[in-house]
Structure formats: C-alpha cells, structure tokens
Amino acid sequence: MSDCASHDHNTIGDFLAEQARLPRDDAPIFYNDLASKFGLPPVDKFWATHPLCQIFDSIDREGATNNRPFRTALVISRERGIPGQGFFNTLQELRGTKYVLKDEFEQRRIWQKEFDHVIAYYQLSQNA
C-alpha cells in the first residue's frame, strides 16, 4: 500500500470514527459528500475504480481484524439511504456471514444493525 493510500485510509477511518460520535441523525454521510470533503473525484457507477473503494476495503479489513464494527456503514447512497452493494459484499466476505440479500428491505435491516453497532461502539469508546 502506498503512503498516500495509507494516509487516506487513516484519515478517512478517523473521520468516520468521529462521525459515529455525532448525534445519531447526523452520523451518516453521503458518498459524494465524503469524496468532496477529502478532495476525491465524485463517486459514479464505476465504484471499483474509485479511490474510496480501496480505502473502504482497507478500513473494513482493519475493522474485521480488530473485531470492530464497519465504520463504512456510515457512508450511504443519497438515492437509497443505505450503502451500496459493495458494503454488503464486504460484510459477507469479511464476517463470513451467510446473509441472503434478496431485496432492499433485507439490505436495509442488515445495514441498520451494523450502523447501530458502529454508533454504539464509538459513542461508548468516547465516554470511556
């Protein structure tokens, strides 16, 4: 991993931890708002080639390794109000879960559980 990617991973990961400490309704952030905040190009349909894709992968792998909730659950699509498909794929891969994501309702339920876990984890660590 390059120094730049590492710096982005740490900077964005730390930012998301701080987001999780905000009041619950203020914690989510849209993909493009996050990209803009860090001077990255807008997120489009080519997620796999966007810098955030690699950064999110690194953040999520760190979370999985340290048995922490995925901070990337805070980043949501403006259109759907939940993360994109990559979030759910990563959750399955890194957590070894066998979620059956047949529809958006099921995705929303699974995302809400992870979102709640992120908020609880980082707000508790703030008070510790």
C-alpha positions as CSV (number, residue, x, y, z in Angstrom):
1,M,0.0,0.0,0.0
2,S,1.4,3.4,-0.9
3,D,1.9,6.1,1.8
4,C,-0.9,8.1,0.2
5,A,-3.3,5.3,0.3
6,S,-2.3,4.6,3.9
7,H,-2.7,8.2,4.8
8,D,-6.2,8.3,3.2
9,H,-7.2,5.1,5.0
10,N,-6.2,6.5,8.4
11,T,-7.6,10.0,7.7
12,I,-10.9,8.8,6.4
13,G,-11.1,6.0,9.0
14,D,-10.5,8.5,11.8
15,F,-13.1,10.9,10.3
16,L,-15.7,8.1,10.2
17,A,-15.0,7.3,13.8
18,E,-15.7,10.9,14.7
19,Q,-18.9,10.9,12.6
20,A,-20.0,7.9,14.7
21,R,-19.7,10.0,17.8
22,L,-22.1,12.7,16.4
23,P,-25.8,12.6,17.3
24,R,-27.3,9.5,15.5
25,D,-29.2,11.5,12.9
26,D,-26.1,13.5,12.0
27,A,-23.7,10.5,11.7
28,P,-24.5,9.2,8.2
29,I,-22.7,10.9,5.3
30,F,-23.3,10.6,1.6
31,Y,-20.6,9.0,-0.7
32,N,-20.1,12.2,-2.7
33,D,-20.0,14.4,0.4
34,L,-17.2,12.3,1.8
35,A,-15.4,12.3,-1.5
36,S,-15.7,16.0,-1.8
37,K,-14.5,16.6,1.8
38,F,-11.3,14.7,1.0
39,G,-10.7,16.2,-2.4
40,L,-11.5,12.9,-4.2
41,P,-13.5,12.7,-7.5
42,P,-17.2,12.2,-7.4
43,V,-18.5,8.7,-6.9
44,D,-20.1,7.3,-10.0
45,K,-21.2,3.9,-11.3
46,F,-17.5,2.8,-11.6
47,W,-17.1,2.2,-7.8
48,A,-14.4,-0.4,-8.3
49,T,-12.0,2.1,-9.7
50,H,-12.8,5.0,-7.3
51,P,-10.2,5.7,-4.6
52,L,-12.7,5.2,-1.9
53,C,-13.2,1.6,-2.9
54,Q,-9.7,0.7,-2.0
55,I,-9.8,2.9,1.1
56,F,-13.1,1.4,2.3
57,D,-11.7,-2.1,1.8
58,S,-8.7,-1.3,4.0
59,I,-10.9,0.3,6.7
60,D,-13.2,-2.7,6.7
61,R,-10.4,-5.2,6.8
62,E,-8.9,-3.4,9.8
63,G,-12.3,-3.4,11.5
64,A,-12.7,-7.2,10.8
65,T,-9.2,-7.9,12.1
66,N,-9.8,-6.0,15.3
67,N,-13.4,-7.3,15.8
68,R,-14.9,-3.8,15.4
69,P,-18.0,-2.7,13.5
70,F,-17.5,-1.4,10.0
71,R,-17.2,2.4,10.0
72,T,-18.1,2.4,6.3
73,A,-21.7,1.7,7.4
74,L,-21.9,5.4,8.0
75,V,-21.5,6.2,4.3
76,I,-24.7,5.9,2.3
77,S,-26.2,6.5,-1.1
78,R,-28.2,9.7,-1.4
79,E,-30.7,7.8,-3.6
80,R,-31.2,4.7,-1.5
81,G,-30.3,5.9,2.0
82,I,-28.1,2.8,2.6
83,P,-24.7,1.8,1.5
84,G,-24.0,0.4,-2.0
85,Q,-23.8,-3.3,-2.8
86,G,-20.1,-3.4,-2.2
87,F,-20.7,-2.8,1.5
88,F,-22.9,-5.9,1.7
89,N,-20.4,-8.0,-0.3
90,T,-17.6,-7.0,2.0
91,L,-19.7,-7.7,5.1
92,Q,-20.3,-11.2,3.8
93,E,-16.7,-11.8,2.8
94,L,-15.0,-10.4,6.0
95,R,-17.5,-11.6,8.6
96,G,-18.2,-14.9,7.0
97,T,-21.9,-14.2,7.3
98,K,-24.5,-16.0,5.2
99,Y,-26.9,-13.2,4.7
100,V,-29.5,-13.8,2.0
101,L,-29.8,-10.3,0.5
102,K,-32.9,-10.9,-1.7
103,D,-34.2,-7.4,-1.6
104,E,-33.6,-3.8,-0.4
105,F,-35.7,-4.4,2.7
106,E,-33.3,-7.2,3.8
107,Q,-30.3,-5.0,3.0
108,R,-31.8,-2.1,5.0
109,R,-32.3,-4.4,8.0
110,I,-28.7,-5.7,7.9
111,W,-27.3,-2.2,7.3
112,Q,-29.3,-0.8,10.2
113,K,-27.9,-3.5,12.6
114,E,-24.3,-2.6,11.5
115,F,-25.0,1.1,11.7
116,D,-26.4,0.8,15.2
117,H,-23.3,-1.3,16.2
118,V,-21.0,1.4,14.9
119,I,-22.8,4.2,16.7
120,A,-22.9,2.2,20.0
121,Y,-19.2,1.2,19.7
122,Y,-17.8,4.7,19.0
123,Q,-20.1,6.6,21.4
124,L,-19.2,4.1,24.2
125,S,-15.5,4.5,23.4
126,Q,-15.9,8.3,23.6
127,N,-17.3,8.0,27.1
128,A,-14.7,5.5,28.3
